Structure formats: C-alpha cells, structure tokens
C-alpha cells in the first residue's frame, strides 16, 4: 500500500506470459522480464555477484531474456522480448517501458522537473518515500547477436535507455563524472572460448560519451581437485551503464582498475578450501575518499561435508580500504586505513525427506589505522519443510543482529518467493522473522511471504524499536 494514498492493496504487481512460437522464434515474453548478456558491462538488468569466494562466478553466463518472477521493484523490465536462432546465430530483442521511483525537484529558474536520485529501496512507508513513487517513465530497448564458430562464442549487444525526467545529481567532487541526463547508449562485445582445461572470457563496452570499460579473465582446471581463476578489469571514470552487473567493488562499473585471483582445492572427499584475493585501484575520487585510493579483499572458505546430509563451513573475509579522516575539515582530508573483518561459522543438516535445518553465526570487527572501533554479530536460524508428494512446502528464519557501525553491516541471503531472492544488509540492533509458504493446486502455485523486523539504531532495542512488516503474494499458472 502507498502511504497516504487511501487505497488498499499492494504497491507493486508483476506478471508475464511466455510462449514458444516456432523454431525461428523460440521465446516470446510479454510482461515482466530481465536481460543479461556477456559479462554484465553492457546490458544486465537481473541480479548477479561480484568477486567473492565462488571463483567460478567471476565468469558470468548471461541467460539472455528470461521471465521475471521476482518481487524486486528495480531489476526488471516490462514490455515485450523475443529470442530466436538461425543456424549458428542466436538473436534477442527487447522493448521495455515502465515507471520508476525517483527524488524529483523543480528548477526554480526554468520550472522544469529533474531527478536528484533514483529511489531503489521499493519501500513506500512514509510520505517522503511515497512522494517519489512512479514519477519517471523509463524506456529501455536493445538487441543482442551471438555467433558460435570453432568453439568461440562471440556476442554483440546494443542498448538504449531513456528517462522521461532527466537525472541530474548535485555536483560533488567525487561524482563529477557520473551520469547526468535523460538518455544513454551502450554497445558491447563479449567472448568466451574453451581450450581443453582453460576457459577465457571477456567483454569490452562503450557508452554515449565513448568512454571504455573492459574486463578479461581465465578459468584453469589443473585436475579434478584443483582450479584457478584470474580476472582483470579496467573501467573509465566517465563510463556510464545504468543496467550493469560486472565484477568490481564499486556499485557501478566506473573509476576502477582491479585484478582478482582465486583458487579452489578439494583436499579429500570431505574437505575443500577456497581462497581468493582481490585488489582494486580507484584513480579518481569516490564517495568518502577525497584522494585516489585503493583497496584489497582477502578471503578463505573451508567446508567439511562428511555426508550428503551434513555440511559445515568456516569463512573468513578481510577487506581493507582507504577513506577520509572525518576529523580533518581544513581543506583536503587525509586517508585512513579502514579494515573490516568477518568470521562466520555455518551448519546445514538434512534431518529427513521433509525437514532441513540451517544455522549460522557471524562476527565482525572494524579497525581504523589498527585501532579497534566497533564489533558486531548476527545469528540466523533457518528451518525448511518440504514433504515429498505433498502440495505444501515452507521455510522460516529468525535472525538476531547487532551492528553499531554502517561499515560493519552484515549481508545475508534470504529465501523469497519462487524465482526471486534477496540479499539485504542488517544494520543497527534488532531481529527479523520471515516465513515463506507454497501451496500447489493442480497447475496453480500460490506463494506467500510474511516478514517482520524489529530494529533500532541505539543501544535500547525494546525502548525505541521500529517494527516493519512485509507481505508478498505470488500466483503462478502453468499451461
């Protein structure tokens, strides 16, 4: 429900219809869908992962066009999309137009509207949040051609985005080169190639101002128990791609050069270890950093799987960045070294055919110039119920967390409606409960999610707790 609207119901509805017409047009989607091509630089509206302990994920495998069953109000397109194939040539085309949220202001000189920012939370709980609901129409169209020859898979993608209200951010030193305007075009070329135990991949992309962003990588299999991955990326500070999800540390692929190296080793049938290191350089200023800076992330994951029913894991992550010294206000600030460490223990147990049990606990530490500044923790308990040959299934979670510093926030994967997932961050003091339920009646599946969060940003959880409820409903008909 939109705050203050006086109307009952949901603030977001999603639908799609997918049909196969013939062998030349293998897929036609009308309604909500996502697009994902190449390595995520040119056109990628769906979810994805940046560099992490899953070393295989640094090489993305775009799904092309795909129906969107997610309740995410931002990473979807709405309109028509088609996919087809002729001999070794695959083609995709799409046209999307729908309204998005934004923070709208009026130029006092010209009287024209412009957006200071896009609002992507999906929440409309207050008057300020609801004021930006569906204020701007976004039109997004594009095409992709993919050709296979001699083991090479090469793709060419073009996309064009139009905003009915221009996006004009307030100019700060750090965002001087970020996108401003009402339209942007991206053109990109991507490739993959297998050489026995090697897989090479990459993409190069440009935008309306002809700035360049590119990435290249290689996956190496040194046997069935050992593998390596290496990736390098370089994104110009003036590169703009509003529909992207490429590897990197920044939210958008811009102002960043980096290299990633990961290894995966299976010690025996039960033990496996993954290690990775990722170093990024930021040639220009960025938010909270008034100097060119750099960062390095190191991590390790040890898993123990003695049987198909039990998995235990230990994960360590250490991220070091350079940010402003908040106490310096006389001109240019000095950079502090910020170190964030996370240590996690997790357990997954299959009790029987109907019940699964998962538990995890994680602690976090924040250091500034080697001085301990903040500590936090999160504990999550998950239960899954999926009886075989039954019409109903469910899963539930209860989480308790304490994160007094925003830099120490915890990201946790959450189960959601079928075809959707979320990875929200937990910050402050609080707890959260959610339950997902699915019920199937012949060819109709009804899915619901109810979530309640209790949170506060001071030390008294009960005295000033804010309660937030969330309800989602999905009805899927299979013909």
N, C-alpha and C positions, 0 to 999 in steps of 0.2 A: 504494500500500500504506500502511496506517495503521501508524505507528511503534509497535512493541511489541505489535501485535495477533497476530502469528504467522500471519497469513493472507495468502496470495498474491493478486495481482490489483490492480485499481485502486481508488482511494478515491472515485471519482465515476463514475457511469454516467448516460447521458442517452438518452432515447428519445421519439418522438412518432409518432402516426398522424393524418393529416389526410384528411378525406373531404368531398365535397360532396353534401348530401342532396337538396335541391331548390331551386327558385328563391326560396323564402322563407327557407331556412337555407342560405346559400351556403358556409358553412365550419363544420366541426366538428373540433376538435383534442382529442385525448386524449393525455396525456403532458406533455412539457415545451414551454413556450411563453413568449412575452413579451407585454406590453401596452404601448401607447404612444398617448397621446391628447393633443390640444391642444398646448400649448407646454411640457409637461413639469412643470407645477406639481402636478397632482392625482394622476395615475397614469401612470408611465413606468418600467417595470422593465428596459427594454433600454438599450443604450448610446446616447450622444449627445454632442454637442460644445457647449461654452460659446462665448462670444465669441472669435473668432480672425480670421485673415486670410481665411477663407472667409465673405464678408459675407452670402452667401445663407443660410448655415446658422443665422443668428440667428432666422430664421423656421422653426420646426420643422414637419415634416409627419408626424404620427403615423401609423404603419402599422396601428393598431388592434390586433388579435390576430394573432400570427404565430408559426409553429413556431420553437422554439429548438434550433438545431443546434450551439450554442456549447458549449465546454467550461468556460466561466465558471461557477463554482460558486455565484455570488451573484446575478447578474442573470437569473434565470429563475424561472418559476412552474411548478408541477406539479399537474395535475388535469385539468379539463375547461373548454373555452372554445368559445363559439359566436358566429357572426356572421350577420346576416341583413338583408334590406331589404324595405320595403313602400312602394311609390311613392317619395316623396322622403325618406322616413325610414329611416335606417340604424340598426341596433341591435347592441350587443355585450354579452355577459355572460360572466363567468368565475368559477370557484371553484378555488382552489389550496390545497394543504396539503402541506408537506414540512418536513423537519428542516434546521436551520441551525446553524452553529457559533457558540459564544459562550464568554465567560470567566465561568464560574459560581462564585459564592461562596455561603456559607451564613450567614444572620443568626444570630449567637450567642445572641440574645435569644429569637427566635421559632422558630429551627430551620428556617426556610423558605429555599428557594433563590431567588437572584436573579442577574441577569447584570450585570457591571460594564461590559461592552462586547460588541459583535458582532465576530466574527473573520471577516474578508472576504478574506484572502490566498489561501485554498484550499490552503495548504501544511499537511502533517501529518508533517513530517520528524523531529520530536523529541517527547519525552514531554510537554513543555509545550504544544506545538502540537496534539498529538493528544488532550490531555485535554479540549479543548473541541469535539471532533468530534460533530456532530449531537446536541447536548444540548437543543435547543429546537425545538418544533414551531411553525412559522409558518403561519397560515391567512390567506388574503387573497382577498377576494371583492369583486366590483363590477360595475357596468354603465355603459354609455355610450349615449346617444342623439344622433344627428347629423341635422340637418334642413337642406335646401337650399331657399332661396327668394330669387328676384330677385338671384341672384349671391352672396348671403350664404351662408356655411356656418357654422352655429352648433352647438355641442355642449354637452351636459350630462353630466358624469361624477361618479359617486359610488363611493367605495372604502372598505372597512373592513378593518383589519388586526388580528390577534390573535396574541399571543405566549404560549406555554404557560408560560414563565418570564418574569417582569417584567424589564424593562431599567431598572436603577437605577444611574446613573453616580455616581461620587464627586463631591460638590458642590465646584466651584471657582468663583471669581468669574466667570470667562469663560463657563462653561457653565451658569450658574444657570437659564436659561430653556430649555435644551434638553429634548428629550422624555425623560420618565420614566414608566414604567407598562407595562401589558400590552396596551393596545388604543388605536387611533387611527382616526378617521374623517376623510375628506377629501371635499369637494364642490366642484366647479369648473365654471365656464362659460367656453367659448372661442369665438373667432370668427375668420373670415378673409373678406375681400371684395376683389375686383378692381375698380378704376376705371381702365379703359384701361391707362395705363402705371404705375399705382400699385397696390400690394398692401398693405392694412392687416391687422394681426393682433394678437391679444392673448389673455390669459386672466386670470381672477380666481379665487382659490381660498381656501377656509377649512378649518379643522380642528376637532377636538373642542372646543377652548377658544375657538372663534370668532375667532381671530386671522386677519388678512387678508394675502395676498400677491397681487400683481398685476404684470403686465407688458404693455406695448403697444409696437408698432413699425410701421414703414412701409418698404417697399422701393420705390425710384423708379427707373424706367428712363428716362434722358434721351437715348435714342437707342440704336442697336445697339452703340455703343462705350463708353458711359458709364452707370454706375449708382451709386446711393447707397443706404445703409441707415442707419436711425436706430432705436434701441430704448431704452426707459426701463423700469426695474423698481424695485419697492419691496417688500421682504419684511420683515414684522414680526419682531422678535426672538423672539417667542413662537410663531411659525408652525411647525408640525410636519408634515412629509410625508416618510415614510421610503422611499417609492417615487417618486422625482422625478429630473428631469434638466433643470432650467431653466437659462437663461443666468445667469451670475453668476460671482463669484470664489470664494465660499465653497463648501465641499463640499455643504452643504445650503442650500436657499433660505430663509434666515433672517438677520435682523440685517444687512440690506444694502439700500442705495439706489444706483442707478447709471444711467449713460447711456452708450450706445455709438454711435459714428459711423464709418462705413466708406465708402470709395469704390473703384470698380473702373474702370480706364481702359485700353482697348485702343489702344495708340499706332499700331500698324500690323499687318500680318499676322503679324509675328514677335514683337513686343514687347508686353507687357502689364504693368501695375503696379497693385498693390492696396495701399492704406494704410488704417489704422484707428487709432482712439484710444478707450480705454475708461476711464472714471473711476468709481470706487466709493467710497462712504462707509459706514462701519460705526458706527452710532450708539451701540452698546453695546460692551463689552469683547469681545475674542476671544482665541483661543489665541496666546500670546506678545505680547499687546498689552493692557496694563492701563489704557489710556485709549481713548476713542473715537478712531478713526483713519480714514485714507483711503488710497487707492492709485490709481495711474494706469498704464495699459499702453499703449504706442505701438508700432506695428509697420509694416513695409513688406515687400512681396514683389515682386520684379522677375523676370519669366520671359521667356526667349528660346526660341522654337520655330520654327526656320527650316524644319523639315520634320516630317512625321508620325513620323519615326524618331528625332528628336533633340530633347530638351528640357533646357535649363539654367536654373538659378534661383539667385537670391541673396535671402536672407531676413534681416531684422534685427528684433530684438524687445527692447524696453526696458521693464522693469517696476519701478516704484518703490512701496515700501510703508513703513509705519511699524511698527516692532516695539520691544519692550522693550530698554533698555540693560542687558545682562546683568551689568554691574559694579555696578549700584545695587541694594542689598538693604535699605536703610533706609526701609521703607515703600513708597510709590508710586514706581514706576520712571519714568524719563524715556524718551521715544520717540526711537529712532534712525531715520534715513532709510536704508533698505536699497534699493540699486539693483542689479538683476540684468540683465545684457546678454547676448544671444545673437546670434551671427553665423554663418550657415550657407551653404555652397555645395553644390549638388547637381547631378547629371547623370543623365539617363536615356537609354539608347541601345537601339534595336531593331536588333539585328545582322542577323537574318533571320527567317523564319517560325517558327523553332524556338528562338532564343536572344534573351534580353533581358539588358541589363547596367545596373545602377544603382549609383551611388556618391555618398556624401555625407560631408562633414566639417563639424563644428560646434565653435566655441569659445565659452566662457562666462567672464564676469568678474563678480565680486561686489565692490561698494563699500559701505562703511558711512560715512555722513557724508563722502562724496567721497574716502575713503581706500580704496585697493585692498587687499582682504583675501584673495581667492582667485581662482585661474584653473583652468580645466578644458578638456577637449576630448573629442570622440568621433568615431570614424571607422567607417563602415559600408560594407560591400561586399555587394551582392546579385546573384545570378545566377538567371535563370528559364529553364527548359527546358520547352517546350510544343509538341512536334512535331505538325503537323496530321494529322488522321486516325489518330492513334495512341492506344493505350489508356493510356499512362503520361504523367505530367507531374510536374515537381518544381521546387522553388525552395530556395535556400540563402542563408544570411547568415553573415558573420563580422564582429564588431564589437569594437573596442578602445576603452577609455574610461578617463578619469582625472577624477574629480570629488571633490575633497577636502572639500567642504562640502555638506551636505544641501540647503541653499538653492540650490545650483548644479547640482542633479541634471538629467539630460537625459531627456526623454521621447521615445521612438521608436516609431513604428508597426511592428508585427511581423505578417507574414503567418502565418496559422494554418490550421486545418482549414477546409474549406468551410463557409460560413455563420458563421464566427467570426473575430475579430481581437482583438488586444491592443495596449495602449499602455503598456508597463511603463516605469519610470524606472530609469536607470543611475546608481549612486552608489558611490563608492569607487574602487579601482583594479581593473581586470580586463578580461576579454574574454568573448565569448559566441559560440557557434556553434549554428545550428539548420538542420535540413533538413526540408522537407515533401514528401511523395510521395503521389500519387494514382494509383490503378490501377482501371480500369473493366472489368468483365466483364459484358457484356450490360446488364441493368438493376441491377446491383450495383456500387457505387463504394466502394472501400476506401481510406481516407486515414489517413496516419500522420504524426506529428511527433516528432522526436527533437531535444532541445536540451541543451547542456552549457554551464555557466557556470563560469568561474574568477574568483573575486573575493576581495578583501581590503580592509580599511579602514585600512591603514597604508601606508608607502612601499615595503615589500618585497612585491612581488606574488608572487614564487615562494616566498618563505620561509614565508608564512602563508596561502597561498591556500586558499579553501574551494571545493570542487567540488560543483556541484549538477546533477543530471541530471533531465530531464523527458521523459516519454513519453506521447503521446496517440494514441488509435486511434479511428477513426470508420468505421462500416459503414452505408451508406445504400442502402435498397431502394426503387426507384421502380416503382410498379404502374400 
